[in-house]
């Protein structure tokens, strides 16, 4: 990913309903780490729409999504003041 692509990802970010608003990058994350977190959030939000299917037909993938979500929440709690989110 080049600088232009990275800047475009950040510029196009919109918070997903039910997820933390990560519009402001904390100084504790590099730009690359921040972009990865934005992509993880988008992926989790997208998979949330497939929740019933995953639970019924892809339980291993559902378990992996829960683990990814827990990791994501831990990173958010570490770098953002979740009481203000």
C-alpha positions as CSV (number, residue, x, y, z in Angstrom):
1,X,0.0,0.0,0.0
2,X,1.4,3.4,-1.0
3,X,0.9,6.7,0.8
4,X,-1.9,7.8,-1.5
5,X,-3.9,4.5,-0.9
6,X,-3.3,4.8,2.8
7,X,-4.6,8.4,2.9
8,X,-7.6,7.4,0.9
9,X,-8.5,4.6,3.3
10,X,-8.4,7.1,6.2
11,X,-10.3,9.8,4.3
12,X,-13.1,7.3,3.3
13,X,-13.5,5.9,6.8
14,X,-17.0,6.1,8.2
15,X,-17.9,4.6,11.6
16,X,-20.0,1.5,11.4
17,X,-23.2,1.3,13.5
18,X,-22.6,-0.6,16.7
19,X,-18.8,-0.1,16.5
20,X,-16.5,2.5,18.0
21,X,-15.9,5.7,16.1
22,X,-12.2,5.5,15.1
23,X,-12.1,8.7,13.1
24,X,-9.2,10.2,15.1
25,X,-5.9,8.3,15.0
26,X,-4.3,8.2,18.4
27,X,-0.6,9.1,18.6
28,X,0.1,5.7,20.0
29,X,-0.6,4.0,16.7
30,X,1.3,4.3,13.5
31,X,-0.6,5.1,10.3
32,X,-0.2,1.5,9.1
33,X,-1.5,0.1,12.5
34,X,-4.4,2.5,12.3
35,X,-5.3,1.5,8.8
36,X,-5.2,-2.2,9.8
37,X,-7.6,-1.5,12.6
38,X,-10.0,0.4,10.3
39,X,-9.9,-2.6,7.9
40,X,-10.6,-5.0,10.8
41,X,-13.5,-2.9,11.9
42,X,-14.9,-2.9,8.3
43,X,-14.5,-6.7,8.1
44,X,-16.2,-7.3,11.4
45,X,-19.1,-5.0,10.5
46,X,-19.4,-6.8,7.1
47,X,-19.4,-10.2,8.8
48,X,-22.0,-9.1,11.3
49,X,-24.4,-9.1,8.4
50,X,-23.6,-12.8,7.9
51,X,-23.9,-13.7,11.6
52,X,-26.8,-16.2,11.3
53,X,-25.2,-18.0,8.4
54,X,-21.9,-18.2,10.1
55,X,-23.3,-19.6,13.3
56,X,-25.3,-22.2,11.5
57,X,-23.0,-23.2,8.6
58,X,-19.5,-22.0,9.5
59,X,-19.1,-22.3,13.3
60,X,-15.3,-22.4,13.1
61,X,-15.3,-19.2,11.1
62,X,-17.8,-17.7,13.6
63,X,-15.4,-18.6,16.5
64,X,-12.5,-17.0,14.6
65,X,-14.6,-13.8,14.2
66,X,-15.3,-13.7,17.9
67,X,-11.6,-14.0,18.6
68,X,-10.8,-11.3,16.1
69,X,-13.5,-9.1,17.7
70,X,-12.0,-9.6,21.1
71,X,-8.5,-8.7,19.9
72,X,-10.0,-5.6,18.1
73,X,-11.8,-4.5,21.2
74,X,-8.6,-4.9,23.3
75,X,-6.6,-2.7,20.8
76,X,-9.3,-0.1,20.8
77,X,-9.4,-0.1,24.7
78,X,-5.6,0.3,24.8
79,X,-5.4,3.2,22.3
80,X,-8.7,5.1,22.7
81,X,-10.5,6.4,25.8
82,X,-13.4,4.0,25.5
83,X,-15.4,6.0,28.1
84,X,-15.5,8.9,25.5
85,X,-16.4,6.7,22.5
